[in-house]
Amino acid sequence: MISAGPEAAARDARRAALVGIADRLGAAAILLAHTRDDQAETVLLRLARGSGARSLAAMAPVTGRWRRPLLDLPREVVRASAEGLDTWEDPHNDDTAFARTRVRHGALPALVDALERQVQHRPNVVQCKGVMALQLWLEA
């Protein structure tokens, strides 16, 4: 899958590398570490880019060989669980040249601040994965 933009190009390159390694090792699945926070960011980015109802689908836990077993967990829980392990943090995660980073460090915190009371006291929860991820992230 070829996408436009530097973030998409980097994702495509990472995926190609992972598929190559998985093929070489005979792996049936490739595990990704996307969290509930990533899910909320994805929903907002897709909405902003005009994806419409597709935005609310967010990331699926399983897509072909790709598995996202951590989608229900907050990023801070995953990081705390990995303490003491040899992990890799993408340096682009703090580079505000990228839209996802601006959403992560700016838009989502602003949304939490702006909607905190309404989110805490809402009477109904929409049962859609993407919206649910965003709502759960806001409540965390």
Disulfide bonds with the S-S distance in Angstrom:
none
